Amino acid sequence: MGEVKKIIRFKPETPEEEINKTEEQIKKLGGKITGKTTITGKTLMFTLPAGTITTFDTNEHIAGVEDDGVVTIQ
């Protein structure tokens, strides 16, 4: 069935323990963490099996969830 690539942007005040909880939730859903950065904000990149339903966008510490992909500038 494949997988989908996603990015979670956390709110600036999010404690590290909340980010770690989200990482564990992703792994329990069969996902893989593909990256983590704090350079431009607290961000987590990951993959999930296609068709997986999540409720990340209802988490009070998450500013947004979006598809991960290639960005091009023309």
PDB file of N, CA, C and O in Angstrom:
ATOM      1  N   MET A   1       0.806  -1.190   0.000  1.00  0.00           N
ATOM      2  CA  MET A   1       0.000   0.000   0.000  1.00  0.00           C
ATOM      3  C   MET A   1       0.859   1.267   0.000  1.00  0.00           C
ATOM      4  O   MET A   1       0.381   2.318  -0.428  1.00  0.00           O
ATOM      5  N   GLY A   2       2.100   1.204   0.462  1.00  0.00           N
ATOM      6  CA  GLY A   2       2.984   2.353   0.441  1.00  0.00           C
ATOM      7  C   GLY A   2       2.981   3.130   1.740  1.00  0.00           C
ATOM      8  O   GLY A   2       2.443   2.693   2.757  1.00  0.00           O
ATOM      9  N   GLU A   3       3.597   4.293   1.671  1.00  0.00           N
ATOM     10  CA  GLU A   3       3.685   5.132   2.847  1.00  0.00           C
ATOM     11  C   GLU A   3       3.523   6.597   2.469  1.00  0.00           C
ATOM     12  O   GLU A   3       3.681   6.971   1.307  1.00  0.00           O
ATOM     13  N   VAL A   4       3.209   7.413   3.454  1.00  0.00           N
ATOM     14  CA  VAL A   4       3.087   8.852   3.247  1.00  0.00           C
ATOM     15  C   VAL A   4       4.132   9.555   4.103  1.00  0.00           C
ATOM     16  O   VAL A   4       4.449   9.120   5.210  1.00  0.00           O
ATOM     17  N   LYS A   5       4.661  10.652   3.567  1.00  0.00           N
ATOM     18  CA  LYS A   5       5.656  11.451   4.284  1.00  0.00           C
ATOM     19  C   LYS A   5       4.969  12.677   4.855  1.00  0.00           C
ATOM     20  O   LYS A   5       4.217  13.358   4.157  1.00  0.00           O
ATOM     21  N   LYS A   6       5.226  12.956   6.123  1.00  0.00           N
ATOM     22  CA  LYS A   6       4.584  14.064   6.813  1.00  0.00           C
ATOM     23  C   LYS A   6       5.601  14.871   7.616  1.00  0.00           C
ATOM     24  O   LYS A   6       6.698  14.405   7.927  1.00  0.00           O
ATOM     25  N   ILE A   7       5.195  16.100   7.940  1.00  0.00           N
ATOM     26  CA  ILE A   7       5.978  16.983   8.795  1.00  0.00           C
ATOM     27  C   ILE A   7       5.055  17.510   9.885  1.00  0.00           C
ATOM     28  O   ILE A   7       3.933  17.935   9.608  1.00  0.00           O
ATOM     29  N   ILE A   8       5.530  17.482  11.119  1.00  0.00           N
ATOM     30  CA  ILE A   8       4.810  18.094  12.231  1.00  0.00           C
ATOM     31  C   ILE A   8       5.624  19.293  12.689  1.00  0.00           C
ATOM     32  O   ILE A   8       6.825  19.185  12.939  1.00  0.00           O
ATOM     33  N   ARG A   9       4.955  20.442  12.796  1.00  0.00           N
ATOM     34  CA  ARG A   9       5.572  21.645  13.363  1.00  0.00           C
ATOM     35  C   ARG A   9       4.990  21.843  14.760  1.00  0.00           C
ATOM     36  O   ARG A   9       3.778  21.973  14.929  1.00  0.00           O
ATOM     37  N   PHE A  10       5.871  21.863  15.752  1.00  0.00           N
ATOM     38  CA  PHE A  10       5.444  22.056  17.135  1.00  0.00           C
ATOM     39  C   PHE A  10       5.472  23.536  17.494  1.00  0.00           C
ATOM     40  O   PHE A  10       6.231  24.309  16.911  1.00  0.00           O
ATOM     41  N   LYS A  11       4.652  23.922  18.444  1.00  0.00           N
ATOM     42  CA  LYS A  11       4.670  25.288  18.952  1.00  0.00           C
ATOM     43  C   LYS A  11       6.011  25.514  19.663  1.00  0.00           C
ATOM     44  O   LYS A  11       6.567  24.579  20.241  1.00  0.00           O
ATOM     45  N   PRO A  12       6.534  26.744  19.624  1.00  0.00           N
ATOM     46  CA  PRO A  12       7.863  27.025  20.201  1.00  0.00           C
ATOM     47  C   PRO A  12       8.023  26.621  21.669  1.00  0.00           C
ATOM     48  O   PRO A  12       9.110  26.215  22.081  1.00  0.00           O
ATOM     49  N   GLU A  13       6.964  26.728  22.449  1.00  0.00           N
ATOM     50  CA  GLU A  13       7.068  26.437  23.886  1.00  0.00           C
ATOM     51  C   GLU A  13       6.913  24.949  24.223  1.00  0.00           C
ATOM     52  O   GLU A  13       6.916  24.583  25.398  1.00  0.00           O
ATOM     53  N   THR A  14       6.779  24.099  23.215  1.00  0.00           N
ATOM     54  CA  THR A  14       6.570  22.662  23.448  1.00  0.00           C
ATOM     55  C   THR A  14       7.772  22.037  24.144  1.00  0.00           C
ATOM     56  O   THR A  14       8.894  22.150  23.649  1.00  0.00           O
ATOM     57  N   PRO A  15       7.557  21.376  25.291  1.00  0.00           N
ATOM     58  CA  PRO A  15       8.665  20.707  25.973  1.00  0.00           C
ATOM     59  C   PRO A  15       9.144  19.478  25.193  1.00  0.00           C
ATOM     60  O   PRO A  15       8.365  18.850  24.475  1.00  0.00           O
ATOM     61  N   GLU A  16      10.399  19.148  25.333  1.00  0.00           N
ATOM     62  CA  GLU A  16      11.000  18.003  24.641  1.00  0.00           C
ATOM     63  C   GLU A  16      10.251  16.703  24.943  1.00  0.00           C
ATOM     64  O   GLU A  16      10.139  15.841  24.072  1.00  0.00           O
ATOM     65  N   GLU A  17       9.742  16.556  26.158  1.00  0.00           N
ATOM     66  CA  GLU A  17       9.027  15.323  26.520  1.00  0.00           C
ATOM     67  C   GLU A  17       7.765  15.136  25.671  1.00  0.00           C
ATOM     68  O   GLU A  17       7.388  14.000  25.380  1.00  0.00           O
ATOM     69  N   GLU A  18       7.113  16.214  25.275  1.00  0.00           N
ATOM     70  CA  GLU A  18       5.932  16.111  24.413  1.00  0.00           C
ATOM     71  C   GLU A  18       6.317  15.688  22.996  1.00  0.00           C
ATOM     72  O   GLU A  18       5.599  14.927  22.348  1.00  0.00           O
ATOM     73  N   ILE A  19       7.446  16.186  22.531  1.00  0.00           N
ATOM     74  CA  ILE A  19       7.942  15.775  21.210  1.00  0.00           C
ATOM     75  C   ILE A  19       8.293  14.284  21.247  1.00  0.00           C
ATOM     76  O   ILE A  19       7.999  13.550  20.303  1.00  0.00           O
ATOM     77  N   ASN A  20       8.918  13.845  22.333  1.00  0.00           N
ATOM     78  CA  ASN A  20       9.260  12.429  22.476  1.00  0.00           C
ATOM     79  C   ASN A  20       8.010  11.551  22.505  1.00  0.00           C
ATOM     80  O   ASN A  20       8.016  10.453  21.949  1.00  0.00           O
ATOM     81  N   LYS A  21       6.942  12.021  23.144  1.00  0.00           N
ATOM     82  CA  LYS A  21       5.679  11.268  23.177  1.00  0.00           C
ATOM     83  C   LYS A  21       5.101  11.125  21.766  1.00  0.00           C
ATOM     84  O   LYS A  21       4.580  10.071  21.402  1.00  0.00           O
ATOM     85  N   THR A  22       5.202  12.187  20.989  1.00  0.00           N
ATOM     86  CA  THR A  22       4.702  12.141  19.613  1.00  0.00           C
ATOM     87  C   THR A  22       5.527  11.158  18.779  1.00  0.00           C
ATOM     88  O   THR A  22       4.976  10.423  17.959  1.00  0.00           O
ATOM     89  N   GLU A  23       6.842  11.145  18.988  1.00  0.00           N
ATOM     90  CA  GLU A  23       7.701  10.189  18.282  1.00  0.00           C
ATOM     91  C   GLU A  23       7.266   8.754  18.594  1.00  0.00           C
ATOM     92  O   GLU A  23       7.180   7.918  17.695  1.00  0.00           O
ATOM     93  N   GLU A  24       6.996   8.478  19.861  1.00  0.00           N
ATOM     94  CA  GLU A  24       6.565   7.134  20.258  1.00  0.00           C
ATOM     95  C   GLU A  24       5.223   6.777  19.625  1.00  0.00           C
ATOM     96  O   GLU A  24       5.012   5.637  19.209  1.00  0.00           O
ATOM     97  N   GLN A  25       4.321   7.748  19.555  1.00  0.00           N
ATOM     98  CA  GLN A  25       3.016   7.513  18.935  1.00  0.00           C
ATOM     99  C   GLN A  25       3.179   7.157  17.453  1.00  0.00           C
ATOM    100  O   GLN A  25       2.502   6.263  16.944  1.00  0.00           O
ATOM    101  N   ILE A  26       4.076   7.860  16.772  1.00  0.00           N
ATOM    102  CA  ILE A  26       4.348   7.581  15.354  1.00  0.00           C
ATOM    103  C   ILE A  26       4.858   6.151  15.192  1.00  0.00           C
ATOM    104  O   ILE A  26       4.414   5.423  14.305  1.00  0.00           O
ATOM    105  N   LYS A  27       5.782   5.761  16.047  1.00  0.00           N
ATOM    106  CA  LYS A  27       6.351   4.405  15.974  1.00  0.00           C
ATOM    107  C   LYS A  27       5.289   3.337  16.250  1.00  0.00           C
ATOM    108  O   LYS A  27       5.284   2.288  15.605  1.00  0.00           O
ATOM    109  N   LYS A  28       4.394   3.597  17.202  1.00  0.00           N
ATOM    110  CA  LYS A  28       3.317   2.645  17.514  1.00  0.00           C
ATOM    111  C   LYS A  28       2.358   2.470  16.339  1.00  0.00           C
ATOM    112  O   LYS A  28       1.735   1.420  16.187  1.00  0.00           O
ATOM    113  N   LEU A  29       2.246   3.513  15.508  1.00  0.00           N
ATOM    114  CA  LEU A  29       1.378   3.444  14.328  1.00  0.00           C
ATOM    115  C   LEU A  29       2.083   2.784  13.133  1.00  0.00           C
ATOM    116  O   LEU A  29       1.516   2.693  12.045  1.00  0.00           O
ATOM    117  N   GLY A  30       3.321   2.326  13.347  1.00  0.00           N
ATOM    118  CA  GLY A  30       4.067   1.685  12.269  1.00  0.00           C
ATOM    119  C   GLY A  30       4.902   2.656  11.454  1.00  0.00           C
ATOM    120  O   GLY A  30       5.395   2.307  10.381  1.00  0.00           O
ATOM    121  N   GLY A  31       5.062   3.870  11.959  1.00  0.00           N
ATOM    122  CA  GLY A  31       5.815   4.893  11.241  1.00  0.00           C
ATOM    123  C   GLY A  31       7.286   4.896  11.585  1.00  0.00           C
ATOM    124  O   GLY A  31       7.740   4.180  12.478  1.00  0.00           O
ATOM    125  N   LYS A  32       8.022   5.720  10.854  1.00  0.00           N
ATOM    126  CA  LYS A  32       9.459   5.875  11.060  1.00  0.00           C
ATOM    127  C   LYS A  32       9.788   7.363  11.120  1.00  0.00           C
ATOM    128  O   LYS A  32       9.288   8.152  10.318  1.00  0.00           O
ATOM    129  N   ILE A  33      10.628   7.734  12.071  1.00  0.00           N
ATOM    130  CA  ILE A  33      11.112   9.107  12.169  1.00  0.00           C
ATOM    131  C   ILE A  33      12.230   9.256  11.139  1.00  0.00           C
ATOM    132  O   ILE A  33      13.191   8.487  11.150  1.00  0.00           O
ATOM    133  N   THR A  34      12.106  10.242  10.252  1.00  0.00           N
ATOM    134  CA  THR A  34      13.121  10.435   9.209  1.00  0.00           C
ATOM    135  C   THR A  34      13.960  11.685   9.444  1.00  0.00           C
ATOM    136  O   THR A  34      14.979  11.879   8.782  1.00  0.00           O
ATOM    137  N   GLY A  35      13.541  12.534  10.382  1.00  0.00           N
ATOM    138  CA  GLY A  35      14.317  13.728  10.682  1.00  0.00           C
ATOM    139  C   GLY A  35      13.716  14.512  11.823  1.00  0.00           C
ATOM    140  O   GLY A  35      12.532  14.394  12.138  1.00  0.00           O
ATOM    141  N   LYS A  36      14.569  15.322  12.438  1.00  0.00           N
ATOM    142  CA  LYS A  36      14.139  16.153  13.562  1.00  0.00           C
ATOM    143  C   LYS A  36      15.042  17.375  13.557  1.00  0.00           C
ATOM    144  O   LYS A  36      16.261  17.247  13.442  1.00  0.00           O
ATOM    145  N   THR A  37      14.452  18.559  13.680  1.00  0.00           N
ATOM    146  CA  THR A  37      15.258  19.775  13.688  1.00  0.00           C
ATOM    147  C   THR A  37      14.672  20.809  14.632  1.00  0.00           C
ATOM    148  O   THR A  37      13.472  20.818  14.908  1.00  0.00           O
ATOM    149  N   THR A  38      15.538  21.674  15.115  1.00  0.00           N
ATOM    150  CA  THR A  38      15.102  22.808  15.912  1.00  0.00           C
ATOM    151  C   THR A  38      15.678  24.104  15.341  1.00  0.00           C
ATOM    152  O   THR A  38      15.592  25.154  15.978  1.00  0.00           O
ATOM    153  N   ILE A  39      16.258  24.035  14.158  1.00  0.00           N
ATOM    154  CA  ILE A  39      16.900  25.199  13.540  1.00  0.00           C
ATOM    155  C   ILE A  39      15.883  26.282  13.214  1.00  0.00           C
ATOM    156  O   ILE A  39      16.087  27.445  13.564  1.00  0.00           O
ATOM    157  N   THR A  40      14.800  25.923  12.555  1.00  0.00           N
ATOM    158  CA  THR A  40      13.771  26.897  12.173  1.00  0.00           C
ATOM    159  C   THR A  40      12.478  26.688  12.958  1.00  0.00           C
ATOM    160  O   THR A  40      11.410  27.132  12.537  1.00  0.00           O
ATOM    161  N   GLY A  41      12.579  26.031  14.066  1.00  0.00           N
ATOM    162  CA  GLY A  41      11.415  25.690  14.872  1.00  0.00           C
ATOM    163  C   GLY A  41      11.479  24.208  15.194  1.00  0.00           C
ATOM    164  O   GLY A  41      12.258  23.467  14.595  1.00  0.00           O
ATOM    165  N   LYS A  42      10.681  23.791  16.115  1.00  0.00           N
ATOM    166  CA  LYS A  42      10.659  22.381  16.510  1.00  0.00           C
ATOM    167  C   LYS A  42       9.856  21.607  15.481  1.00  0.00           C
ATOM    168  O   LYS A  42       8.637  21.751  15.386  1.00  0.00           O
ATOM    169  N   THR A  43      10.561  20.776  14.704  1.00  0.00           N
ATOM    170  CA  THR A  43       9.944  20.080  13.575  1.00  0.00           C
ATOM    171  C   THR A  43      10.337  18.614  13.578  1.00  0.00           C
ATOM    172  O   THR A  43      11.475  18.265  13.893  1.00  0.00           O
ATOM    173  N   LEU A  44       9.385  17.759  13.226  1.00  0.00           N
ATOM    174  CA  LEU A  44       9.591  16.320  13.162  1.00  0.00           C
ATOM    175  C   LEU A  44       9.142  15.830  11.795  1.00  0.00           C
ATOM    176  O   LEU A  44       8.009  16.085  11.388  1.00  0.00           O
ATOM    177  N   MET A  45      10.023  15.125  11.078  1.00  0.00           N
ATOM    178  CA  MET A  45       9.680  14.542   9.790  1.00  0.00           C
ATOM    179  C   MET A  45       9.536  13.028   9.979  1.00  0.00           C
ATOM    180  O   MET A  45      10.310  12.403  10.704  1.00  0.00           O
ATOM    181  N   PHE A  46       8.520  12.451   9.307  1.00  0.00           N
ATOM    182  CA  PHE A  46       8.277  11.025   9.511  1.00  0.00           C
ATOM    183  C   PHE A  46       7.489  10.440   8.356  1.00  0.00           C
ATOM    184  O   PHE A  46       6.934  11.164   7.530  1.00  0.00           O
ATOM    185  N   THR A  47       7.450   9.108   8.314  1.00  0.00           N
ATOM    186  CA  THR A  47       6.600   8.402   7.356  1.00  0.00           C
ATOM    187  C   THR A  47       5.610   7.545   8.143  1.00  0.00           C
ATOM    188  O   THR A  47       5.894   7.091   9.252  1.00  0.00           O
ATOM    189  N   LEU A  48       4.445   7.338   7.538  1.00  0.00           N
ATOM    190  CA  LEU A  48       3.419   6.457   8.094  1.00  0.00           C
ATOM    191  C   LEU A  48       2.893   5.567   6.977  1.00  0.00           C
ATOM    192  O   LEU A  48       2.894   5.969   5.813  1.00  0.00           O
ATOM    193  N   PRO A  49       2.448   4.369   7.316  1.00  0.00           N
ATOM    194  CA  PRO A  49       1.805   3.548   6.290  1.00  0.00           C
ATOM    195  C   PRO A  49       0.614   4.303   5.694  1.00  0.00           C
ATOM    196  O   PRO A  49      -0.151   4.934   6.425  1.00  0.00           O
ATOM    197  N   ALA A  50       0.459   4.239   4.387  1.00  0.00           N
ATOM    198  CA  ALA A  50      -0.655   4.911   3.707  1.00  0.00           C
ATOM    199  C   ALA A  50      -1.973   4.435   4.314  1.00  0.00           C
ATOM    200  O   ALA A  50      -2.136   3.252   4.612  1.00  0.00           O
ATOM    201  N   GLY A  51      -2.899   5.353   4.492  1.00  0.00           N
ATOM    202  CA  GLY A  51      -4.208   5.012   5.038  1.00  0.00           C
ATOM    203  C   GLY A  51      -4.279   5.088   6.552  1.00  0.00           C
ATOM    204  O   GLY A  51      -5.348   4.885   7.126  1.00  0.00           O
ATOM    205  N   THR A  52      -3.157   5.376   7.214  1.00  0.00           N
ATOM    206  CA  THR A  52      -3.159   5.491   8.672  1.00  0.00           C
ATOM    207  C   THR A  52      -3.885   6.775   9.069  1.00  0.00           C
ATOM    208  O   THR A  52      -3.611   7.848   8.530  1.00  0.00           O
ATOM    209  N   ILE A  53      -4.800   6.654  10.005  1.00  0.00           N
ATOM    210  CA  ILE A  53      -5.554   7.813  10.471  1.00  0.00           C
ATOM    211  C   ILE A  53      -4.930   8.294  11.775  1.00  0.00           C
ATOM    212  O   ILE A  53      -4.697   7.507  12.692  1.00  0.00           O
ATOM    213  N   THR A  54      -4.662   9.600  11.848  1.00  0.00           N
ATOM    214  CA  THR A  54      -4.047  10.163  13.045  1.00  0.00           C
ATOM    215  C   THR A  54      -4.875  11.346  13.548  1.00  0.00           C
ATOM    216  O   THR A  54      -5.744  11.870  12.851  1.00  0.00           O
ATOM    217  N   THR A  55      -4.576  11.739  14.769  1.00  0.00           N
ATOM    218  CA  THR A  55      -5.220  12.918  15.348  1.00  0.00           C
ATOM    219  C   THR A  55      -4.166  13.916  15.823  1.00  0.00           C
ATOM    220  O   THR A  55      -4.392  14.650  16.785  1.00  0.00           O
ATOM    221  N   PHE A  56      -3.023  13.943  15.155  1.00  0.00           N
ATOM    222  CA  PHE A  56      -1.951  14.847  15.562  1.00  0.00           C
ATOM    223  C   PHE A  56      -2.412  16.301  15.577  1.00  0.00           C
ATOM    224  O   PHE A  56      -1.993  17.074  16.438  1.00  0.00           O
ATOM    225  N   ASP A  57      -3.265  16.678  14.638  1.00  0.00           N
ATOM    226  CA  ASP A  57      -3.674  18.079  14.542  1.00  0.00           C
ATOM    227  C   ASP A  57      -4.578  18.526  15.692  1.00  0.00           C
ATOM    228  O   ASP A  57      -4.904  19.709  15.789  1.00  0.00           O
ATOM    229  N   THR A  58      -4.985  17.607  16.561  1.00  0.00           N
ATOM    230  CA  THR A  58      -5.776  17.992  17.726  1.00  0.00           C
ATOM    231  C   THR A  58      -4.904  18.140  18.977  1.00  0.00           C
ATOM    232  O   THR A  58      -5.402  18.510  20.040  1.00  0.00           O
ATOM    233  N   ASN A  59      -3.616  17.854  18.852  1.00  0.00           N
ATOM    234  CA  ASN A  59      -2.688  17.973  19.973  1.00  0.00           C
ATOM    235  C   ASN A  59      -2.399  19.451  20.239  1.00  0.00           C
ATOM    236  O   ASN A  59      -2.042  20.182  19.315  1.00  0.00           O
ATOM    237  N   GLU A  60      -2.545  19.895  21.474  1.00  0.00           N
ATOM    238  CA  GLU A  60      -2.359  21.305  21.825  1.00  0.00           C
ATOM    239  C   GLU A  60      -0.943  21.815  21.590  1.00  0.00           C
ATOM    240  O   GLU A  60      -0.742  23.026  21.502  1.00  0.00           O
ATOM    241  N   HIS A  61       0.046  20.927  21.488  1.00  0.00           N
ATOM    242  CA  HIS A  61       1.440  21.321  21.298  1.00  0.00           C
ATOM    243  C   HIS A  61       1.834  21.406  19.822  1.00  0.00           C
ATOM    244  O   HIS A  61       2.929  21.864  19.498  1.00  0.00           O
ATOM    245  N   ILE A  62       0.956  20.972  18.938  1.00  0.00           N
ATOM    246  CA  ILE A  62       1.288  20.927  17.512  1.00  0.00           C
ATOM    247  C   ILE A  62       0.692  22.130  16.793  1.00  0.00           C
ATOM    248  O   ILE A  62      -0.508  22.396  16.869  1.00  0.00           O
ATOM    249  N   ALA A  63       1.571  22.853  16.089  1.00  0.00           N
ATOM    250  CA  ALA A  63       1.134  24.039  15.334  1.00  0.00           C
ATOM    251  C   ALA A  63       0.577  23.645  13.974  1.00  0.00           C
ATOM    252  O   ALA A  63      -0.262  24.358  13.425  1.00  0.00           O
ATOM    253  N   GLY A  64       1.029  22.521  13.419  1.00  0.00           N
ATOM    254  CA  GLY A  64       0.532  22.106  12.116  1.00  0.00           C
ATOM    255  C   GLY A  64       1.119  20.788  11.657  1.00  0.00           C
ATOM    256  O   GLY A  64       2.204  20.388  12.078  1.00  0.00           O
ATOM    257  N   VAL A  65       0.373  20.114  10.777  1.00  0.00           N
ATOM    258  CA  VAL A  65       0.808  18.867  10.150  1.00  0.00           C
ATOM    259  C   VAL A  65       0.647  19.052   8.651  1.00  0.00           C
ATOM    260  O   VAL A  65      -0.393  19.519   8.187  1.00  0.00           O
ATOM    261  N   GLU A  66       1.673  18.688   7.894  1.00  0.00           N
ATOM    262  CA  GLU A  66       1.605  18.859   6.445  1.00  0.00           C
ATOM    263  C   GLU A  66       2.330  17.731   5.738  1.00  0.00           C
ATOM    264  O   GLU A  66       3.126  17.007   6.336  1.00  0.00           O
ATOM    265  N   ASP A  67       2.039  17.598   4.457  1.00  0.00           N
ATOM    266  CA  ASP A  67       2.735  16.609   3.644  1.00  0.00           C
ATOM    267  C   ASP A  67       4.171  17.056   3.446  1.00  0.00           C
ATOM    268  O   ASP A  67       4.448  18.247   3.301  1.00  0.00           O
ATOM    269  N   ASP A  68       5.083  16.092   3.440  1.00  0.00           N
ATOM    270  CA  ASP A  68       6.493  16.375   3.165  1.00  0.00           C
ATOM    271  C   ASP A  68       6.732  16.109   1.689  1.00  0.00           C
ATOM    272  O   ASP A  68       6.200  15.144   1.141  1.00  0.00           O
ATOM    273  N   GLY A  69       7.505  16.929   1.055  1.00  0.00           N
ATOM    274  CA  GLY A  69       7.787  16.739  -0.358  1.00  0.00           C
ATOM    275  C   GLY A  69       8.932  17.616  -0.809  1.00  0.00           C
ATOM    276  O   GLY A  69       9.530  18.338  -0.010  1.00  0.00           O
ATOM    277  N   VAL A  70       9.228  17.552  -2.069  1.00  0.00           N
ATOM    278  CA  VAL A  70      10.297  18.332  -2.653  1.00  0.00           C
ATOM    279  C   VAL A  70       9.796  19.752  -2.920  1.00  0.00           C
ATOM    280  O   VAL A  70       8.709  19.948  -3.465  1.00  0.00           O
ATOM    281  N   VAL A  71      10.590  20.718  -2.534  1.00  0.00           N
ATOM    282  CA  VAL A  71      10.265  22.124  -2.786  1.00  0.00           C
ATOM    283  C   VAL A  71      11.181  22.622  -3.889  1.00  0.00           C
ATOM    284  O   VAL A  71      12.396  22.435  -3.820  1.00  0.00           O
ATOM    285  N   THR A  72      10.611  23.253  -4.905  1.00  0.00           N
ATOM    286  CA  THR A  72      11.417  23.798  -5.992  1.00  0.00           C
ATOM    287  C   THR A  72      11.190  25.301  -6.099  1.00  0.00           C
ATOM    288  O   THR A  72      10.101  25.802  -5.818  1.00  0.00           O
ATOM    289  N   ILE A  73      12.227  26.000  -6.504  1.00  0.00           N
ATOM    290  CA  ILE A  73      12.149  27.440  -6.701  1.00  0.00           C
ATOM    291  C   ILE A  73      12.449  27.715  -8.179  1.00  0.00           C
ATOM    292  O   ILE A  73      13.446  27.246  -8.728  1.00  0.00           O
ATOM    293  N   GLN A  74      11.573  28.473  -8.792  1.00  0.00           N
ATOM    294  CA  GLN A  74      11.768  28.766 -10.226  1.00  0.00           C
ATOM    295  C   GLN A  74      12.306  30.156 -10.426  1.00  0.00           C
ATOM    296  O   GLN A  74      12.530  30.573 -11.562  1.00  0.00           O
TER     297      GLN A  74
END
